[in-house]
């Protein structure tokens, strides 16, 4: 009976490859994505065990691996792949034997996934319940993280952790812990601890199909298709999203590595030269031309929009099942592959010739030179050679690492710990260097040498990770962030209120920061603008602040940090003395608050509607840059109702205004949350206390 059942399963698997819309009963938890987003580096992770191309919360090619996270469009991740291979594999029950067996998850959605990797568990844990953030009564988050009460773990050394269990069609179960810290100097990396167990469970149910048998010559093979970064896709077009201009390099004991005395093992990428992108040298992504509403026209002085260096550090790889010490010669395969190579598309774990080709890739060994060395002949700063040369479809290259071969008896396991990180020039330095280049004060090669300092920053990050790992993940503990943050637009002011947790380290004070944009710094007339700047320092008893030094009806954004003890300098890790602070991302707003004009004592003949007419395709973007389409009613009383009617007299929206201010914004939606159509509209404003009434007419043009 079991043989019959297995044959049916075998046929179903084959059908899932042959019939495009045929699906298999797939998993206990299904495909779910969760964000790790408490630090400067933020990324999403999938329940299926690997983050495939266009398969995450945002269905676009560059999504995730964001750094620096406070700014928009910093995504650098195009695709990841994880393949697991073995030799001399016998399918349980059915009995077919393969010289090479490979199961796949990515890099593309067509490559393996839910018919080869089966999600069993995916949970999000945190040291504490994430802060609640509201602006004018509405929740405001960049990435909202919901943690169940039973998943609060105050004793974790890290801020948050994802726990993921995945079975595979080969009977290798993967358990991975993905965790992140939020402390300053330790918040630009995410650690993944992978434990691969020979369980014999080849599907989603708890029944064990293969109850004995070692897995021979096992390889764990990772692919990373990087594309720094999404913002430069907006400048140079789609190819940068493919990684067409990406350069990949590697470090480790298997390389000639004079600049790596610690013998750290890592691979990394950056935005390399590509002549088709622009008439100027594009390394680092200098902005010379404005790009509509995405990049402000003032932000075109040459700012380096893509000076990031994303990379992967091998922190630990077991020598064997009998020796759990780190093997400094793992991974045994490194190098680069064409991102659009034929084997990166649809896979089938029952076609012998296909699996042998993939296994050969996984066990290939080390490339003689890195991708960047081949392309640039070692001249990283001065090369003007196409980074995609020789790749399939001229689409660029991914870097790879393969761990093995391991002999894994039934019930035994292998552990591999990997670290995703990103580093590079600061925002201020990216503006300074880019401006020098555009002004002709430095050459393209000199500009590129500045950009390449980012790889040194990445190396420094990895040194800090190793030190933290060797100290059992113990960091000086920062004070707890504010438990909540409430921000209110008021007449003549913006009011902020917060509370604190009754557990953990109590704050010794607070620092409040403010900006006129939610993410992006700009540059105009030789001055920075829209930076987050310190508004005030407050004592530990403070629970509110009234902000009055503001421009009326201008959008403001805030973040609030708890402040704690001083930490002494660590010169070996290039860390100066600093104060412990909670992460800004716990208590940061992403919706605007406004200082309103004070409510008028009488509204007769005073009410104005701006803009009028409202031309959505033009006026809104100019009048309220970076904000949603809206109309403002100004010179109204502090407490009134605004009834909006169509030209035919149909009531489409009633607004209750009661914050005491003299203005109110309307986001052009009806009471049923539909966007209004073009036409003439009539607003009836009625003072709540005096009954004073004003009627105003306005038009909307789409």
N, C-alpha and C positions, 0 to 999 in steps of 0.2 A: 504493500500500500504506500509506504514512504517513497519507494522508487517511482511509483506512478505520480505521486504528488510532486516530487522533485522534477520529473520530466515535464509536467505541466508548467511549473515555475520556469524551467529552462526555456520552454516554448514562448512563455509570456515575455521573458526578457528579450528574446530574439525579436518578437513582434514589436516590442517597444522601439527597436532600432529601425525596423523595416517599415512600420506604419507611423507616419509623422504624428498623428493625434492620438495614438494608442498610449494609454497610461497604466502604470502599475500601482497597486496599493503600496503607498510609499513610506510613510513614517508615522511615528507616534506623535510628533510635534509639528510636522510639516516644515515648509521652508519659511523661516523667520529671520529677520535681520534686527540686530540691536547695535546701538552706538556705544563706543567707549569715548567719552567726551568731557573729562574733568580736567584736561590739561591743554597745553598749547598745541599738541598733536592730537587730532581726533580722527577716528576711523570707525567704519561699520564692520560687523562680522556676521557671518551667516551660519545658521543652524546646520547646514549640510557639510560644514567642515572646511570650506574654502570660499574665497570671495571672487566669484567669476565675473567676467566682463558684462556690464549692463544688467546686473542681476541683483542689485542692492536696492535700498530705499529710493534712490534716484536712478531712473533707467537711462543713464547716459554713460558714455565711455569713461570720462574722467569723473570719478565719484569716490570720495574717501581719501585717506592719508593726507588730511588737511594740515598744513603748517605754513605760516603761523595762523592758528584758528581764529583769532579775532577779526580777520579780514575775509571778505567774500572771495569766492572762486579760487581758492588756494589748493584745490584737489589735485593730487598727483597720481592716484592709483587708477590704472586702466584695466588690469586684470591680474588675477593670481591663478595658479594651478597647483594641485597636489595629486601626484600619481604614486601608487604603491605597487611595487612589482616583486615577483618571486620566481624561482625556477622550479621545475618538476612538480607542478601543482595538479592534484587530482580533485575534480569536482566531487563533493560529497554525495553519496547515494547514487547519483546518476552514473558516476564512474569515469567520465571522460578525463583524459590526462593531457596537460599542456606542458610543453617544454618551458614556456614562459607565460606567466599570468600577470596581467596588469589591470588594475582598476583605477578609475579616473574621476577627478572632480575639477573641471576647468582646464585651461583658462577661459574657454568659451562656454556659454550656456549649453551648447550642443555636445560638449565634451563630458560625458559621464553624468555626474550629478545624481539626481534622485533615483535613477535606476541602478546606480552602482554604489552610492553613498546614502545611508539611511539614517536621518536624524532621530535620535532617541530622547535626548534631553537637552534643553537650552535654557539656562536660568541666569538672571542678573542679580548679583549681590553687591551690597554697599555697606560701608562702616556706619552710615547713618542715613536717615530718610532725606532725600534731596530737598533743597530749599524750594519753597513756593514763591513764585515771582508773578506779580500782577501790576499792570499799568491801567489806571482808570477802571479798575474792576475786572479787566480781562487778563487771562494768563498770557505770559510773554516769555518764550523760550526760543533759543536757536535750535537746540536738540533737547526735546523733553525726555527725561528718563524717569520711568515709573518703576519703583522697587516695591515688591510685596513685603508686608510686615515680617513674614517668616524668613525673608532673605536679607534682613538687616544683621550684619555680623560686626559688632564693634571691635572685636579683637583681631580683625584682619590687619596685616601690616600695610596693605595698599588701600587706596580709596575705594575702588570698585573692581569687581571681577565678574567675568562671564564664565560659566561652566557649561561645557558642550560635550555630549557623548554621541558618537556616530558609529554605527556598524557599516561594514563594507561588504560587497559581494564576494570578497575573497576570504571573509571570516576574520579580518583584522579590525578590531574595534579601536577607535581613537577617542581618547579622553583629553580634552584640552582646557587648560585654565588660562584665561586671557585677562591681564590685570594692568592697572595704571596707577601712578601716583600723581598728586596735584601740586606737590611742593615745588617752590621755585628752584631752578637748576636741575630738577628731576621730573619735569612734566612734558618733555618732548619725546617720550618713547612709550611704547606699549609692549609688554612681555607676553609671549605665548609659550606655555609649558605643555608640550605634547607627550602623551604616554600612549604608545601603540601596543595593544595586547592581542595575542593570538587566542581569541575566544572561540573561534569556530562558528560564530553566529553570522550568517550570510544575508540576513534580511532584518525586518523590523520587529518580528515577534520574539519573545524570550526563548523559544525553543532553540536548542543548539543543534545545528545540522551536521557539523563536523566535530566529533567528540574526541578526536585524537589527531596526531600528526603535526610534525614540525613544519614551519615555513622556511624554505631554504633560500639562501642568498637574497635576502630581502633588501630592497632599496626604497627609501622615501625621497621623493623627487619633487622639489618646489620650483615654480616658475613665477617670476615677477615682471610684469610689463608696466613700466613706469612712464609717466608723461608729465613732467613738471612744466607748467601747471595750467589749470583750466583758464586762468586769466589770460594767458598768452594765446590760447586758442581763439579768444575774441580779437586778438591783435593780428595773428598770422594765419588763421584759418584752421580747418579740420586736421591737417596732418600732424600738428603738434599734439592733438588729442590721441592720435594713434601711437605716439611715441616715435614718429618718423625721424625726429631730430634728436632723440634721446641717446646719450652716451652712457655706457656702463663700464665700471671698473671694479676691481676686487683687490682685497688684501688678505694675507694669511701666510702661514709658514711654508706653503707650497709656492710662494711667489718670491721674487727678488725684492725684498721689502725693507730697504734701509730706513724709510720714514715710518716704520711700524715696529719700534723696538719691543713693544709689548706682545707682538705676534698675535694681535687680535685678528679674528677671522670674520671678514664682512665684505659685502658687495654694496655698491651704491650707484646712483644715476644722477644725471644733471641735464639741463637744457643746453644741448650742443648746437653748433653752427649748422645752418641749412640755408644755402644761397637763394632758394626759391621763395623764402618767406618775406624778404624785404630788401630794400636797397641799402640797408645798413647792417652791420654785424649784429646778429640776433642773440648771441650768447648772453644769458641772463635776462632776455626778454625786455630790452629797453623800449619804453613807450615814447614814440615820437609823434603819433597822430591820435587824436581823440577818436573814440569809438561809440558815438551816440550816447545813449543813456547808461551804458554799462561802465564806462570809464569817463569821468568828468573831463570836460574840455580843458580845464585848468591843470589836470593831471597828465600833462604831455611834455614834461621837461626832460624826459629820458629815464624816469624812474625804472629801476630794474624790477620788472614784474615777475621774474622767474629765476631767482637766485638760490632756490632751495636745493638741498642735497638729501633726498630720501635714501635710506639704506637698511640692510638687514644684517644684524650681528648674530653669529652663532655663539651662544653663551655656554652651552653644554651639549654634548652628545655622548651617550654611554659607549664605552669600549665594547662591551658585550653583555650578555645576560648574567655572566658571572663576575664581571668587573664594571661597577657602576661609576667609576671615575671618568672624568672627561677625557675623550680621545682628541688630542690636539690635531690629528690628521684628518678628522672629519670636518666638513664633508669631503668625500673622496672624488666627487664630480663637481666641478665648477666651470663657469664659462658663460656662453651666450648662445641663443638660438633665434632663428627668424620668427618673429611674433606671428606672422601669417603662414607659418609652415603647415603643410597638409596634415600633420599628425596633431595639430592643435585644434582641429575641428572635430566633427562627430567621431565618437569612439565606440568600440564594441569589444567587451571582455571575453568574447568567444571566437574571435578570428585570430588564429595562431600567428599568421605572418605579420599582422598589424601589431600584435602585442610584442613580438620579437623586436620589431623596429623600435618601439617605444622603450623596451627594456635596454636596448643597445644605447639609446640616448641617455638613459638614467645612469648607466654604468660606464660612461665614456671616459671618465677621468678628468684631469684638469686641462683646460685649453693652454696652449703654449703662451699665448698673450691674451690679455683682456680685450674686450670689444673696443674700448677707448684707445688702447695701445695700437691695435691693428689699424683703426681709422686715422689716428692722428700721428702715428709714428712717434709717440711719446710727447709730442708738442701739444699739450692740452689747450694751452692759451692761444696759440697762433694758428692752429689748423683751420683750413677752410674746405675740408673734404666732407662729402655727404655721409652722415652717420648711418644712413640706411643702405649704403652701397652693398649690393649682393644679397639683400634680404628678399624674401618672397614678397611680390607685389610692391617692392620698394617701401614697405610699411614699417621697417625698423626692427629692433632686436629687444629681446627680453633677457635678463640674467637668470641663471639657474643654479641650484645646488642639489646634489644627491648624496644621501647618507646611506652607507652600506659598504659591502654586503654583511647582513646580520643573519645569524642562525637563531631562530626564535621557536623554541619548543612550544607545544600546546600548553596554554595557560601562562606563558611567560610574556615579558614585555621589554620594550626599549623606550628610553626617555630622550627627547631632544627639546632644548629650550632655545627659542629664537626671539629676537628683539627687533621690532620695527621702530625706526627713529627718523627724525628729520632735523636739519640744522641749516644754517646759512647766514647771510648778511642780515643785520637788523633792518627794520623798515627805514630808519633814518639814514643808515649807511647806503641802502639801496637807492634812496633818493639822491644822496650826495654824489655817489659815484656815477649814477646814470646821468645826472646833470652835467658833471664834468665831461663825460663822453660826448653828450649831444652838443655841448658848447665848444668842443674841439680842444679842450684843455688836456685831455689824455687820449691816447690811441686806443684802437679796438683791442689790441693785445694787452695793453695796460688795464683796460676795463675788465677783460677776461681774467687777468691775474687776480684782480680784486674778487671777482665772482668765485674763483677757485679756492679762495680762503674758506669757503663754506665746507669743503671736504675736511679741512683741519678742525673746524667746529664740530663736524659729525664725529670725527675720531675722538675728540674730547668728550663728547656725549657718551660714546661707547666706553671710554675709560671710567666714567662715572657709574655707568650701569654695572660694569664688572666689579667695581669697588662696593657698590650697594649689594650685589649678589653675594660677594664674599663676606659681607656683614649681615647675612640672613635677612636682607631687605629692611634693615632697621634705619629709619631716618628720624631726625628731630621732629617731633610732632607739632604741627601748626595748630593754632586755636580753631575751634569749630567756626564755620562760616555763619552768617546770619541764618536763622531758621526760616525766615521769610523776608520778603521785601515788597512793600506796597508803595506805589508812586501815584500821586494824584495831580492832575492839572487843575490849577485854581486861578482865581482872579488875582493878578499881581504877584503870583508865586507858584512854585511847585513844592508840594509837601511829600516827604518820604517818611515811612514808618517801618520798623523792623522789630523782631524779637530774637532771642537766642535759645539755643538748646539747653536742656537741663542736665546734659551729660557731656563727657569729653572735656577738653581743655577750654576754660573760659577765656574770652577775649580780654586783652589788656587795653583795648581801644579799637577804634574803627577809622578807616580811611575811605572817603567818598570821592569817586572819580566821575567826570562828566564829559560828554562830547556832543557835538551837533550832528553826528552820524552814528549809526549803530555799529559799523564795522571799519570803514575805510578812511585812512588818512589821505589827504590831498596836498597839493603844492601850488601856490600861486604867488606871484610878485615876491619871489625869494623868501616866502614865509610858509611854514607848515600851517595847515588849518585842519580843523576837525579831529585833532588829537584828543585822546582821553587825558584830561588834566586833573590834578588833585584839587578838589573843591575845598575840603576841610578835613581836619583831624579831630576826632571826638574821643571823649573818655569812655571807660568801660560801662558806665551807667547810661550812656546815650541810647535812646530808642527812637529818635525822630530827628528830622532836620527840615528847616524851611529854607528853600533856595529862592532868593529874590534877585540876585545879580544876573539877570537874564534878559534876552530880547523878547519882546512880546510876540506870541504866535510863531515862534521858531521851535522846531522839533529838537528835544533834548533826550539823551540816553545816559544811563548811569550804571556803574557797578560799585558794590560796597564790599570791602574786605575787612575781616577781623585781623587784628595785629597782636603778635605775641612777643616772645623773647628774642634777644639777639643770638645769632649763631656765629661762632668764630670763623675766621677765614680758613680755607683748606687750599694751600698753595699748590699741592700736588695735583689737585683736580681743577685748578684755576677758578676757584670759587671765592669771591671776596666775603668779608663779613656782611651779614644782612639780617634783617628782621624776618621772623617767621610770619607769613601771611596766609590766610585762607585763599583758595583759588577764586579768581574773579568770576569764573564760569558758574559758580554756585549761585551768585547773587548779581546777575547782570540782566539788564532789560534790553529787549529787542523791538519794543514798540515805543513810539514817541510819546513824550509828555510835553506839555506846553505851559508857559506862563501866559495866562489869558489877561486881557484888559479887564478892569473891574466893571462889574455890572452897572449899566446906566440907570439913573433914578427915574428917567422917563424915556420911552422908546419912540414916541411919536415923531415922525419925520427924521429919524436918526438911523434906522436899521439899514445896513448895507450888506450886499451879498457879493462875495469875491471868489473867483473871477466871474464876471457876467458880461458877455456870454461865456460859458465854459466849453472850450473846445478840447476834448479829451486827447486827441492826437497831437496837440501842440501845447496849449496853454498850461495844462496840468503839469506836464513834465518840467516846464520852465519855472512855474510859480512855486511848486512844492517838490524840489529835486529830491529823489530818493524816497519819496513817500507815495502812499496809495492815492488814486484819484479821489479828489474830495472838493467840496464847496464849503466855505466858511461863512457863517452868519455873524456879523460883528455889530457892535454898538447895541447889543441886546441887554435886557436886564438880568440880574443875577439869578432870578427864579422865574421861569416862563415856560410856555409850551410853544413848539414850532410845528404847525400842521402844514404839510406839503400836499398840494392838490395838482392834478393834471389840468390842462387847459379846459377839459370838459367837466371839471368839477369833481373828479374822482379822487378821494382821499387815498394817497399812496403811502404816507408815512407820518407818524406823530412822534415827535422827539420831546422828551421831558428834560429840560435843562435846569439843574438845581445846584451847580457848584459855586455860585456866587460870582462867576466871571462874566465878562461882557462879550464872549464869543463862543461859538460851538461849531464843530466840524461835522459834516455829513458825507459819508462815503458812497453816496449815489446809489443806495440800495433801497428797495421797497420794504414794507413791513413783512413780506414773505421772502426777504433776502434775495430778490432778483435785481439785477442791474437795470436802472431806468433807461428808457429809450430816448432818442433825440426828441426835442419838443420844447414847448413853452410850459413853465410851471409857476405856480403861485404859492407863496409862503405866507401863512397867517401866524404872526407872533403875538402871544397874549401874556401879559405880565400876571403872575400868579397872585400877587398881593393887591395891585391897584386895578386890575382889569384893563389897563391900558392896552390898546391893540394897534398893530401896524401890519399893513398888507404890502408885500413886495413881489415883483414879478422877475423871473430870470429864465434863461434859456440854456439848453444843453445840446451840444452838437457833437456827434460821434464821427 
